[in-house]
Amino acid sequence: MAHTATQYAAEIARCRELYGKKLTDYGAAWRILRLPSLTDQLFIKANRLRTIQDAGVQKVADSQEGEFIGIVNYAIMALIQLERGIAHEPDLSPEEALAAFDAQATKIYELMEAKNHDYGEAWRDMRVTSLTDLILQKVLRVKQIEDNSGATLVSEGVDANYMDMVNYAVFALILMHQG
């Protein structure tokens, strides 16, 4: 598990780096996005991954790796929106937005450690395509919960699904880098 901690931290750092660069370019413009808009961004990325994986070719140069990084960042943005509410205009400085990212990443990492303990790092024997499918399934679950106005009978809420999307995307990035 120590190896996982190092690999996980490296992938989150790569995601955070891109998030920080986009904050420099655009500010926290994403703060105006409603949760269904963020969920739809996650759907676009996960669906694109599945389409490319099924077809075996892609016509746009954006890498699969970049899509997994996007999933991490959009899911963390969604968690920030859940916690802070939707803003009517960008209301976070880059430093505040990075601190919010870090706070969510810490919670998600703690969840990953707990699940890794219980599941014995089963994800290491999974295929990247299966992780893509699980992310897409989580996105579709969130969309259904949103369509139900947030009501669930027995299921976890959207926050747990967003956290799982981050962890599955980080696992995919780790698996892609170990060849």
N, C-alpha and C positions, 0 to 999 in steps of 0.2 A: 504494500500500500504506500510505502514511502516513495517508490518510483512513480506511482499514480499522482501523488501530491505534487511532485516536481513537474511532471508533464502537464497536469491540470493547470498549475500556476502559469506555466509558460504559454499555454493556449489562451487563457484568460488575459494575460498581459498583451498578447497580440491583438485580441479583440478590443481591449481598452485603448491600445495605441491608436487604432483606426477610429474608435469612438472619439477620442481626444482630438484627432486631426479634423474630423468632421465638425466638431464643436468650434474649432478655429475657423473653418470655412463658413459654417452656417449658423453658428450660435446654437441655442437650444430651441430652434424652430419646431422641433418635434413635440414640444410641450403642448402645442395646440391640438395634437391628434387625439381623437377619441379612441377608446380601446378597440372598437371594431375596426378602425382604420389600421391600427397596429397589427391586429390579428390578420387582417387581409394582407398586409405586407409579409407577415410570416407565411401565410398561405402561398403567396406568389413565390417566395424563395423555396419553400419545401416542394411545391409542385414542379418548379423548374428543375430542381435536383432530381426528382423522380423521373421526369420526362427525359432528361439527359441520360440518366442511368439506364432507363429502359431502351432508349434509342441507340446508345453507345457512341453518339456523336453530338456535337453542339455547334451551332452556327454563330453564336455570340461569344466573344473571347472571355467574358467574365468566368472565373474559375469556380469549380464546385467548392473549393476551400473558401473562397470569398463569400459564397452563399451561406455556408455554415457559420462564418464569422457574422454575417448579417443577421442570421437567426439568433445568435447569442445577443447581439446588440439590440435588436428590436424587442426581444423578450424581456431584456433588462429594462428597456425604456417603458414597456407595458407595466412592469412591476413598479417602477417609479411612479407612473401615472396612477396606478391603483392606490399607492400610498399617499401621494400628494394631491390627487385630483387633477383634472384637466385645467390648463391655464388658457386664458383668452389671448395671450401673447407670450412670447418667450420671457420667462421670469427667473431663469437660473444663469448665473455666471458660469463660465467654463469650469472654474474650480468647484462650484457647488454641484454642477452636473457630474463631474468626475467623482466627487465625494459620494453622491447618490448612487452612482454606478458601483463604487467600491462597497458600499453598505449592502447592496443587493447581491453582489458577487460573493460576499462573505457568507450571507445566509444560504445561498445556493450551494456553495462549497460545503457548508456544514451538512446540508441535506444529502449531498453526494456521499460524504464520508459515512453517514449513518446507513444509507442504502447499500453502499459498497460493502460495508461490514456484513449486512444481512444477506446480500445476494452473492457475496464472494467474488466480486468483480466479473460477473458473468458477461458483461459487455465486451470484455477483451476477446471473447470467442465469437462475437457477433460480426456480421458483415455491415459495411457502411450503408449498403442499400436497406438493410433492416432498420438501422438507426434513422434513416430518412423516412421510412414508412411510419415508424413510431412518432417522429416529429409531426408528420402530416396527420396522423390519427389524433394527436394532442391538439393540433390546430383545429381540426374539425370538431372535436369535443368543445373547445372554447367557443367556436362559432355557434354551436347548438346552445350552450349555456347563455351566450349573449342573446340569441334569438328567444330564449326563455326568460329574458329580463333578469338573468342572474340566478334564477331559482333552480335548485337541484333537490332531488329527493334523498339520494344516498351517496352522491358523488362528491369528490373533492371539488373545491372551487377553482376559478380560473388561475389564481396565483400558483397553486401547486402544479397546474399544467404548464404554465410559463416556465416555472423552475425546472420541470422535467425537460422541456424543450432545450433549455440552456445546457443541461447536463448531457443530453443525447448529442447535441451539436459539438460540445467539447470532446466527448468520447470519439465522435467521428473524426474530428481534427487530429486527435492523438493517434487513432488507427491509421489515418492517411499518412502521417509523418513517420510511422515506424515501418512503412513499406509493406 
